[in-house]
Amino acid sequence: MRRFHKVIYHANNQTVDVDSGLIWDDVYSALDPYNVSVVGGRVSGVGVAGFTLGGGYSWKSNQFGLAIDNVLGYELVSPNGTIVYVTNDSYSDIFFGLKGGFNNFGIVTNFKLRAVPQTLVYGGLLIYVDIHKFDNILTALVNFHNNNKDPKAQLLPSFFRQAGLICFALTVFYDAPTAPKSTFDEFMNISHVGVLKTRSFLSFIKAVPVFVTEGMRGRFHTVSVTNLTTRLLQELKNLTIYNTAKFDSRQSSLAVFTAEPFLSTYFDKSQGGAYPHVSSATPLLPVLVQFGWELPEDDEFFINEIKLTVDSIMQVVLNEEKNDNGTVQIRYPNYALETTPLSEMYGDNVPRLQSIRKAWDPDNVMNLTGGFKF
Ligand SMILES: Cc1cc2nc3c(=O)[nH]c(=O)nc-3n(C[C@H](O)[C@H](O)[C@H](O)COP(=O)(O)OP(=O)(O)OC[C@H]3O[C@@H](n4cnc5c(N)ncnc54)[C@H](O)[C@@H]3O)c2cc1C
């Protein structure tokens, strides 16, 4: 898709046409001169298309919702080879399906996205290596999650274990040139490496580390929670320090556990769609588990381990949330392992998605491609 590489900003109606062959770095770089941005990826190197077709948890999500809530139109090559322009008015079923449904309905060549204002931002990456301070960090995280109401403030907290080395990485973001002093103080008061500073949005995106996974084999898997509790974060800490210690004997192993403290009100921006994210009474906060390794012969071991690990987190969540409304079963498709049943990602939308798919692609052309299939 590399020849689909245009970014066109329309100042008159505050929209941006973004081709699907790009990564977010390219998009932010093209929009930088106009002081606007879009609801896009949080780290360098992630593709526009998969991110936007699967959901899209962004630094802007507290303010504007997910990426799928900010797509106004899709240029789509449909399974029968015709090019159609999908909006809520022209093809409402396909518009619904594309908001989480990946390549089930064809190949997207361009997205029309809502433009949002972009100033300089404040933030950066803080690294904590003293595991004796991890409990203080967990307390700070729970306090931030319970008390922060400012949609411009966001965190991406991850426990890392790589070849026996353990650290806690905290990416801190504030969507303005400076942040109110108290917002991140609790984290700054715990000994760390790294600084927060005023910078361009692009420079901030490039500061988030992804190089640790370069060239590795790997998998993501996930569970959704409605709240970030001390018990859950303790579980992620224990998995990093104890349960994944057995990975150290495998070549170039990596384990990352990420919790996502979005404001529960981010669902208020929901525009609906295949990925059910509808009510701020039951927000979905994805917990991401990522394992990496080097050797193909270790595939089976790590894929089995990621399933067991996510199941164990799920048990903690079920005990903790005593949640019987099924919300925790909606896993974020962009983080879910390939064997995840459709019902655990798309919930009650599955029958509707299957019937839209059947009518739109009667010859099952899109089954020639990989990925979750309706
Ligand atoms: C380092 C890293 C950081 C990440 N950070 C975030 C994050 O902050 N928030 C978040 O929500 N997710 C995040 N993710 C997950 C990310 O959203 C998914 O991995 C996403 O699928 C990546 O999209 P891609 O286009 O790069 O990948 P691809 O592998 O190219 O695409 C993924 C799938 O999307 C579909 N697809 C791709 N292109 C098209 C097209 N043109 N038309 C139709 N279907 C298409 C296909 O089904 C394809 O299998 C991250 C992933 C990584 C590796």
The ligand as an SDF file (V2000), in Angstrom:
LIG
                    3D

 53 58  0  0  0  0  0  0  0  0999 V2000
    4.4460   -0.6420   18.6970 C   0  0  0  0  0  0  0  0  0  0  0  0
    2.9520   -0.6730   18.6790 C   0  0  0  0  0  0  0  0  0  0  0  0
    2.2210    0.3050   19.3480 C   0  0  0  0  0  0  0  0  0  0  0  0
    0.8260    0.3020   19.3110 C   0  0  0  0  0  0  0  0  0  0  0  0
    0.1310    1.2920   19.9550 N   0  0  0  0  0  0  0  0  0  0  0  0
   -1.2250    1.3170   19.8800 C   0  0  0  0  0  0  0  0  0  0  0  0
   -1.9890    2.3650   20.4850 C   0  0  0  0  0  0  0  0  0  0  0  0
   -1.4500    3.2780   21.0960 O   0  0  0  0  0  0  0  0  0  0  0  0
   -3.3280    2.3330   20.3780 N   0  0  0  0  0  0  0  0  0  0  0  0
   -3.9770    1.3440   19.6980 C   0  0  0  0  0  0  0  0  0  0  0  0
   -5.2060    1.4030   19.6280 O   0  0  0  0  0  0  0  0  0  0  0  0
   -3.2950    0.3370   19.1130 N   0  0  0  0  0  0  0  0  0  0  0  0
   -1.9410    0.3030   19.1950 C   0  0  0  0  0  0  0  0  0  0  0  0
   -1.2420   -0.7150   18.6190 N   0  0  0  0  0  0  0  0  0  0  0  0
   -1.9850   -1.7960   17.9440 C   0  0  0  0  0  0  0  0  0  0  0  0
   -2.2400   -1.3950   16.5180 C   0  0  0  0  0  0  0  0  0  0  0  0
   -3.4080   -0.5880   16.4940 O   0  0  0  0  0  0  0  0  0  0  0  0
   -2.4590   -2.6330   15.6410 C   0  0  0  0  0  0  0  0  0  0  0  0
   -1.3070   -3.4130   15.6520 O   0  0  0  0  0  0  0  0  0  0  0  0
   -2.8690   -2.2210   14.2390 C   0  0  0  0  0  0  0  0  0  0  0  0
   -3.5330   -3.2930   13.6110 O   0  0  0  0  0  0  0  0  0  0  0  0
   -1.6870   -1.7830   13.4230 C   0  0  0  0  0  0  0  0  0  0  0  0
   -2.1010   -1.4120   12.1680 O   0  0  0  0  0  0  0  0  0  0  0  0
   -1.0840   -1.5230   10.9080 P   0  0  0  0  0  0  0  0  0  0  0  0
   -1.7510   -0.8870    9.7570 O   0  0  0  0  0  0  0  0  0  0  0  0
    0.2400   -1.0160   11.3490 O   0  0  0  0  0  0  0  0  0  0  0  0
   -0.9300   -3.0940   10.7760 O   0  0  0  0  0  0  0  0  0  0  0  0
   -1.2980   -4.0960    9.6180 P   0  0  0  0  0  0  0  0  0  0  0  0
   -0.7550   -5.4100   10.0740 O   0  0  0  0  0  0  0  0  0  0  0  0
   -0.8940   -3.5690    8.2840 O   0  0  0  0  0  0  0  0  0  0  0  0
   -2.8910   -4.1460    9.6160 O   0  0  0  0  0  0  0  0  0  0  0  0
   -3.6150   -4.8250   10.6160 C   0  0  0  0  0  0  0  0  0  0  0  0
   -4.8880   -5.3560    9.9950 C   0  0  0  0  0  0  0  0  0  0  0  0
   -5.7070   -4.2700    9.5560 O   0  0  0  0  0  0  0  0  0  0  0  0
   -6.3610   -4.6150    8.3220 C   0  0  0  0  0  0  0  0  0  0  0  0
   -5.8920   -3.6760    7.2820 N   0  0  0  0  0  0  0  0  0  0  0  0
   -4.6800   -3.0840    7.1850 C   0  0  0  0  0  0  0  0  0  0  0  0
   -4.6680   -2.2520    6.1230 N   0  0  0  0  0  0  0  0  0  0  0  0
   -5.8880   -2.3180    5.5460 C   0  0  0  0  0  0  0  0  0  0  0  0
   -6.4990   -1.6580    4.4520 C   0  0  0  0  0  0  0  0  0  0  0  0
   -5.8580   -0.7630    3.7080 N   0  0  0  0  0  0  0  0  0  0  0  0
   -7.7860   -1.9710    4.1630 N   0  0  0  0  0  0  0  0  0  0  0  0
   -8.4800   -2.8820    4.8950 C   0  0  0  0  0  0  0  0  0  0  0  0
   -7.9340   -3.5190    5.9540 N   0  0  0  0  0  0  0  0  0  0  0  0
   -6.6710   -3.2340    6.2830 C   0  0  0  0  0  0  0  0  0  0  0  0
   -5.9850   -6.0290    8.0070 C   0  0  0  0  0  0  0  0  0  0  0  0
   -6.9680   -6.8610    8.5820 O   0  0  0  0  0  0  0  0  0  0  0  0
   -4.6790   -6.1950    8.7280 C   0  0  0  0  0  0  0  0  0  0  0  0
   -4.4110   -7.5320    9.0780 O   0  0  0  0  0  0  0  0  0  0  0  0
    0.1560   -0.7220   18.6240 C   0  0  0  0  0  0  0  0  0  0  0  0
    0.8950   -1.7100   17.9480 C   0  0  0  0  0  0  0  0  0  0  0  0
    2.2840   -1.6860   17.9770 C   0  0  0  0  0  0  0  0  0  0  0  0
    3.0430   -2.7530   17.2480 C   0  0  0  0  0  0  0  0  0  0  0  0
  1  2  1  0
  2  3  1  0
  2 52  2  0
  3  4  2  0
  4  5  1  0
  4 50  1  0
  5  6  2  0
  6  7  1  0
  6 13  1  0
  7  8  2  0
  7  9  1  0
  9 10  1  0
 10 11  2  0
 10 12  1  0
 12 13  2  0
 13 14  1  0
 14 15  1  0
 14 50  1  0
 15 16  1  0
 16 17  1  0
 16 18  1  0
 18 19  1  0
 18 20  1  0
 20 21  1  0
 20 22  1  0
 22 23  1  0
 23 24  1  0
 24 25  2  0
 24 26  1  0
 24 27  1  0
 27 28  1  0
 28 29  2  0
 28 30  1  0
 28 31  1  0
 31 32  1  0
 32 33  1  0
 33 34  1  0
 33 48  1  0
 34 35  1  0
 35 36  1  0
 35 46  1  0
 36 37  1  0
 36 45  1  0
 37 38  2  0
 38 39  1  0
 39 40  1  0
 39 45  2  0
 40 41  1  0
 40 42  2  0
 42 43  1  0
 43 44  2  0
 44 45  1  0
 46 47  1  0
 46 48  1  0
 48 49  1  0
 50 51  2  0
 51 52  1  0
 52 53  1  0
M  END
$$$$
